[in-house]
Amino acid sequence: MTGLESLPFLVLYAAVVPFLVTYFVTGRLIRFLHSRKMTVIDFHKPERNLVPTPGGIALIAGLVAAESLLFLATREIGILAILLTTVIASLIGLIDDFHKLGGIAKPVLLLTAAIPILAFSTYSPHLVFPFFGSTRLTLIYPILVLIAIPVTANTINTIDVLNGAVSGFVAIASVPLVLALLLSGKEILALAAISLIMVCVAFFFFHRFPSRIFPGDSGTLGLGAIYGAIAIVGGVEIVSVIAILPAILNSFFFLTSVKGFVEHSKIKVRPTIVLGDGRLMAEKSREAPVTLVRLIALDGPLGEREIVRIIFALTAFSAFLATLLALLM
């Protein structure tokens, strides 16, 4: 495509196709995973429900379908870099779903997911800050790109705490990306962000309370990687950081309280206690990691849906700030 003559068609495609692919694949994947007894316990339910996983296979299918055809239609090299980054991160997550990687091994392996962005030079070292303008980071920016993908992937992974949290979170946080990219005149990359939103919305129908499927690391790492890749390739890094502030704070609280990269399965004391009526109460033990959910539940026991709504409200506020920032920039 040499111009934007086909943009209306691409907008329709970017919104509809990833939604349909993710929705239908997820429905069939639930039945398949149940039949193979590929389930995990939902520890935030008193009855300890068994939930099929990894649903990331459906998320990967939706994202790959969207970005592949978007690249074929536009030949935009940035879309190809985003696609490859997403696939690499998702495959690493899939390996982790079946063969648990160590707390250090996973972020180290995720460094490889940034290679397509660097190899195709689909980034700009002129990072733009509000009020200060453009900066020139020619030498250091490639290193920042290498680090950024593992950081965003793991940051999104840490917000996968309750039913529907991560899929709803990414959908809300991606809205400012669409606006920022449109304001920057990068319509094709905005379509990639729209596809990400629609994939998350489709998956949310099955992931919301009570979850019928969990995304697994293949899903959360893939979502985090594509979010970071779109931000970097589109040059809207600062906007993207503001939009996911709740997840960044959650990751910061967790890492500082456990003093390093530790798998959730290795945590001896869980941050919350599930009461008999299904409400969550903050764990008082000092050995429990500090998380966003634990902080929200400090004032008293809350239902899982109530906590998720608070997380969404915090995300919506961050997205609002990110939108204002995009308008100012």
N, C-alpha and C positions, 0 to 999 in steps of 0.2 A: 504494500500500500504506500503510495507516494504522498498522499495527503490525508485529510480527515474526511474524505467523501463517505467512507463507510463507517464513520464514528457512531451514528445511531444504531447500526446493526451490531457493532462491537459492544456498545453499552448494554443492549438487550442480551447479547451472548454472555457478557461478563457477569450479569446479574442472574440469568435464568439457568444456564448450563451447570455451573458449579453447584448451585442449590439442588437441582434435580439429581445430579450424579451422587452428591453426598447423601441426600435424603434416601434414595433407593438403595444405595450400597449399604448404608447403615442398617436399614431395616432387614436386609438379607444377612448381613454380617452378624446381627444379634442372634438370629436363629442358628447360624452355622457355629458360632462360638459356644452357644448353649449345648448344641449337639455334641461338641467335642469336649465339653466340660472345662472350657477355658474361661474360668471365672475367678474372681477374687472377692474377698469379704468387704462389704461396706461397713467400716468400723464406726461410722457415725450414725448407725441405726442400732437400736437396742436388740432387734431380732437378728442382727448380723446377716443381712441379705447377701446372696451371691450374685454378683454383677459381671456380665461378660466383658472381656478386655483382650486385646487392644482394639479400641475403636479407631485408633489412628490410621488404620488401613483405609477406612472410608474417607477420612480427612485428606489423606495423601491422594486418593483417587480423585476427589473433587478439585484439589489444588493443581494436580498434574494436568487434569483435563482442561482446566481453565487457562493455565499459563502456557501449556503446549500449543493450543489452538490460537491463543492470543499472539504467541511468537510467530506461528506460521502465517497469520493474517497480516502482521505488521513488520516482521523481520527486525524487530527492535532487539538489539543485542542485550540491553538491560533486562528484558523479560527472560531471555535465556539464562542469564546469570542468576536471576531470582529463582527460576525453575530448578536449576542444578543445585543451588544452595539449599533449597527446600528438600529436594530428594535426598541429598547427602545427610542432612540433619535427621530426617525422618527414618532413614535406614539405620543410623546409629541408635536412634530411639527404639527401633524395632528389635535390634540386637539386645538392647537393654531390657526390653519387655520379656524376652525369652531367656536371656543369660545375663543376669545382673552385673553391670559394670561397676567398678569401684567409684568412690566419691571423686577421685582425681581423674580416673581414666576417661570418664564421660566428657568433662569440659575440654580435656586435651584432645580427644578425638574430634570434638566439634570444631576445633581450629581448622580442620580440613574443609568444613562447610563454607568457609569464607574464601577459599581458593578461587572459585569461579568469578567472584567479584573482582578479585585482584588480577586474575589472569586475563580477563576481558577489559580491564581498566574502566569498569563501569561505575566509577566514583569520582568525586571532585574533591581535591585537597583543600578547597576554599570553603571551609566550614563557616556558616553564617550564624552570628550571634545577634540576638535582639539588642538594639541600641548601640552596639559596638561595630556592627557591620561584618564584612567578610574578613576571614583570616587566612593566611597561607601556611599550610601544614604539609608541604610537599614530602618531607622526609619522614615525619612521624605518622601521618595519616594512614598509610598502608598497615602499620602496626596496630593502629586503633581499629581498623576494619577487621583485622585478624582476630582481635580480642572481642569486638562488639558482637559478632554472631554467637559465640558461646555464651556471652553474658545475657543477650536478649533471650536466647533459647532457654537457658536455665532460669532466668527471671520469670518467664511465662510459666515454666514448669512448676515453680514454687507456688503459684497462685491456684494450681489445680488441687484444691483442698476440700471442696464441698460440691454437691450435686449441681451441675450447671455453671459453676463459677468460672472456669477457664474459657469455655466457649462464649459465654455472655460477656466476659471481660474483654476478650480480644475483639469481639464485634463492636463494642462501644468504643474501645481505644483506637480502632482503625478509622473511625469517622473523621477525626481531624486530619489524618493522613490524606484522605480523599480530597478534602478542601484545600489543604496546603499544596498538594500536587496540581490541582486545577488552577490555583492562583499562580503557580510557577509556570503554567503553560505546558505541563507534562501530562497531557490527557491520557496517554497510553498507560503510563505508570499508575495513574489514578484508577484506571480500569482494573489493574492488578489488585489494588487495595479493595475495590468493590467486590471482586471475586473472593477475597479473603473474608470479607464481612458475610457474604452469602453462604459460604461454606460453614462458617461458625453458626449462623442462624439455622441452617438446615440440621446441623448436628445437635444444636441446643434443644430441638424438639424431643430428642431421645435422651439427652444428657441432663435435662432439668430434673428437679425433684419430682418424684423419686427416680433416680437414674436407671435407665434400662441398659446403659452401656457406659463404660469409662474409656477415655481417649488413650490412656497409657502414655508412656514416654514418646512413642512414635508420633502420637498426636500433638502433645504439648511442645516437644522440641521442634517439630515441623512448623507449628504455628508461630513459635517464638523466632525461629530462623527466618521465615518468610516476612514476618513483621520487621525484623531488623534489616533484612535485605532490601525491602521496598524503601525503607527510610534512608538507607545509605545510597542506593542507586538513584533515588529521587532527590537527594540532597535536602531532606527535611528531618535531619537527625534530632535537632533540638526540640522540634514539635513532637516527635515520637517519644522522646524521653519524658516530657511533661505529661503526655497522655497516659503513660503506664506507671506513673509515680506510685500508686498503691502497691503494685507488684514489686517495684524497686525497693520500697520501704519494707515490704514483707520479706523479701530476699535478704536485705541488709540485717533486719532484726534476727532472722534465722541463723545466718552465717556467723554473726558476731556472738550470738548466744551459745552456739555449739562449737564455736572457734574453728571454723574451717568447713571444707566440703565433706559432708556426711550424708550417706543415703538415708532416706526417711525410714527404711526398714531397720536401720541400725539404731534408731533413737529408742532408748529404753523407757523414757517417760513421755507419754503423749502430751501435747500442749493443752488438750481439752478432755473433759470427762463427759461421757454420754450418760445422761440420767435415764431413769426408767420410762419417762414419758417422751423420750426422744430429744429433749432439749440438751444443749451443750453448755457446760460450765467450765470456766477457766481453771486449769490445773494450778494449784498453789505452790507446788514443789519448785524449788530453785533449779532443780535438774531438768525441768521441762523447758524445751526451746521456746523462745519468744517469737510469736507469729502474729500476723494481722488478726486472724480469727481469735486467738487467745486474748488479744488486747480488746477486741470488740466485745467479747463475752465477760470481761472483767467486772462490769457493773451488775451482772446477774445472769442466770441461765437464759438462753435464747434459743428459739427453734432454728433449725438449719436454714429454712427458707428466709427467716428474718435476717440472719447473718449474711446470706448471699445478697439479699436486697440492699443491705448496708454497703457491702463491697461494690455493688453496681452503682449505688449513689455516689460513693467516693470516686469511682471510675468516671462517672458522668461529669462530676465536678472537675476532675483532672482534664477530661476531654474538652470541657468548656474553656478552661484556662489555655489549653493547647490551641484551641480554635482562635481565641483572642490573640495569642502569640502569632499564629499564622497570618492573621489579618494585619497585625502591626508590621510584620516582616515583609 
